[in-house]
Amino acid sequence: MKRTLVLLLMTSLALLQGCIVKSLHPFFTASDIVFKKELINHWTDQDGDHWEIAPVKESKVTYELRHYKTGEQPEEIFVAHLFRLDRHLYLDLFPIANDSQANDFIFNMHLIPAHSIARVVKLSETEVQIRWMNEKWLRSLFTQNKIKISHEVVRDVNVEDDSDFNYVLTASTEELQKFIVKYGDDDDAFIDDNTVWLKLKR
């Protein structure tokens, strides 16, 4: 595998102060999936953006998440799976469309979509809080040689500052889950800066 990967970065997550952890493989298996109808609704986040979460017709366990920043057309669309690992609920999100690049065929051919993982901190019929895993924390583990999970480093060849590098996990789902169970309760793994608060849209 080449050292440099070009990823589809999810622009709807630009509101996050920290970077999110990305993986080429899903964070869940079929046996981990749970389905909660409380997720299905129209939501507004802390920045006033609109999120629509709906079930996928072809599947009883899959959600489609649409993010609307401006206008009537969604700017990003994701496939989402809710799953339980150890004692926590998580969301695995995978991008399937980005309106800003919809007509750029050549550009899209160079993109590799990636999974991201968020812990579900709160889930009710009127409020959802999801907190993405923090890439800054993951970077510190790598730079201190504390972990050896398979990964690639995405870097701009013109930038020498490693704080601008992105780490992409390439480990198998089984390895990813072992990593989450072992390190997921670290105070810096899922931080407030990486939280999206969704309130029921009225």
URUR-V148645 format. One record per residue. RES is the residue in three letters. SS is DSSP state (h for helix, s for strand, l for the rest). NEAR is the number of other ideal C-beta (glycine too) atoms within 8 Angstrom. D_LAST is the distance of its C-alpha to the last C-alpha in whole Angstrom. Layout:
BEGIN
<<RES	SS	NEAR	D_LAST> <RES	SS	NEAR	D_LAST>>
END
This chain:
BEGIN
<<MET	l	5	48> <LYS	l	4	48> <ARG	l	5	47> <THR	l	8	44> <LEU	l	9	41> <VAL	l	7	39> <LEU	s	12	35> <LEU	l	9	32> <LEU	l	5	30> <MET	l	12	26> <THR	h	9	25> <SER	h	10	21> <LEU	h	10	23> <ALA	l	5	25> <LEU	l	9	22> <LEU	l	11	24> <GLN	l	4	27> <GLY	l	11	29> <CYS	l	8	30> <ILE	s	14	29> <VAL	l	13	32> <LYS	s	12	33> <SER	s	15	35> <LEU	l	8	37> <HIS	l	11	36> <PRO	l	10	33> <PHE	l	14	33> <PHE	l	13	33> <THR	l	8	35> <ALA	h	5	34> <SER	h	4	35> <ASP	h	10	32> <ILE	s	11	29> <VAL	l	9	27> <PHE	l	7	24> <LYS	l	8	21> <LYS	h	5	18> <GLU	h	9	16> <LEU	h	10	15> <ILE	l	8	14> <ASN	s	9	11> <HIS	s	8	9> <TRP	s	13	8> <THR	s	11	9> <ASP	l	12	12> <GLN	l	6	14> <ASP	l	5	15> <GLY	l	5	12> <ASP	l	11	13> <HIS	s	10	11> <TRP	s	13	13> <GLU	s	10	13> <ILE	s	12	15> <ALA	s	8	17> <PRO	s	9	20> <VAL	l	9	23> <LYS	l	4	25> <GLU	l	4	28> <SER	l	7	28> <LYS	l	5	27> <VAL	l	7	26> <THR	l	11	25> <TYR	s	13	21> <GLU	s	12	20> <LEU	s	12	18> <ARG	s	12	17> <HIS	s	13	17> <TYR	s	13	16> <LYS	l	8	17> <THR	l	4	17> <GLY	l	5	18> <GLU	l	3	17> <GLN	l	6	19> <PRO	l	10	19> <GLU	l	12	21> <GLU	s	13	22> <ILE	s	11	22> <PHE	s	13	23> <VAL	s	11	24> <ALA	s	13	23> <HIS	s	12	25> <LEU	s	13	24> <PHE	s	13	28> <ARG	s	8	29> <LEU	s	12	32> <ASP	l	7	34> <ARG	l	2	32> <HIS	s	9	29> <LEU	s	11	26> <TYR	s	15	26> <LEU	s	12	24> <ASP	s	13	27> <LEU	s	13	25> <PHE	s	12	27> <PRO	s	12	27> <ILE	s	7	27> <ALA	s	8	26> <ASN	s	12	26> <ASP	h	9	25> <SER	h	6	27> <GLN	h	9	31> <ALA	l	7	30> <ASN	l	4	33> <ASP	l	7	35> <PHE	h	6	37> <ILE	h	6	40> <PHE	h	8	38> <ASN	h	8	36> <MET	h	6	39> <HIS	l	6	40> <LEU	l	10	36> <ILE	s	8	36> <PRO	l	8	33> <ALA	l	12	32> <HIS	s	12	30> <SER	s	15	29> <ILE	s	14	28> <ALA	s	15	25> <ARG	s	12	25> <VAL	s	13	22> <VAL	s	8	22> <LYS	s	7	19> <LEU	s	9	18> <SER	l	7	15> <GLU	l	5	13> <THR	l	5	10> <GLU	s	9	12> <VAL	s	12	15> <GLN	s	12	17> <ILE	s	12	20> <ARG	s	12	23> <TRP	s	16	26> <MET	s	16	29> <ASN	s	16	31> <GLU	h	13	34> <LYS	h	9	35> <TRP	h	12	36> <LEU	h	11	37> <ARG	h	12	40> <SER	h	9	41> <LEU	h	10	42> <PHE	h	11	44> <THR	h	7	46> <GLN	l	6	47> <ASN	l	6	48> <LYS	l	5	46> <ILE	l	8	45> <LYS	l	3	46> <ILE	l	9	44> <SER	l	6	44> <HIS	s	10	42> <GLU	s	10	43> <VAL	s	9	42> <VAL	s	11	41> <ARG	l	10	42> <ASP	l	5	43> <VAL	l	5	47> <ASN	l	3	47> <VAL	l	8	45> <GLU	l	3	47> <ASP	l	5	45> <ASP	h	8	43> <SER	h	5	40> <ASP	h	7	39> <PHE	l	10	40> <ASN	s	10	37> <TYR	s	14	38> <VAL	s	14	38> <LEU	s	13	38> <THR	l	10	41> <ALA	l	11	41> <SER	l	6	41> <THR	h	10	38> <GLU	h	6	40> <GLU	h	10	41> <LEU	h	14	38> <GLN	h	13	37> <LYS	h	8	40> <PHE	h	11	39> <ILE	h	14	36> <VAL	h	9	37> <LYS	h	6	40> <TYR	h	10	38> <GLY	l	13	34> <ASP	l	4	34> <ASP	l	7	36> <ASP	l	4	34> <ASP	l	8	34> <ALA	l	11	33> <PHE	s	11	29> <ILE	s	12	28> <ASP	s	5	25> <ASP	s	8	26> <ASN	s	14	25> <THR	s	11	21> <VAL	s	12	18> <TRP	s	9	15> <LEU	s	12	12> <LYS	s	9	9> <LEU	s	11	6> <LYS	l	8	4> <ARG	l	2	0>>
END
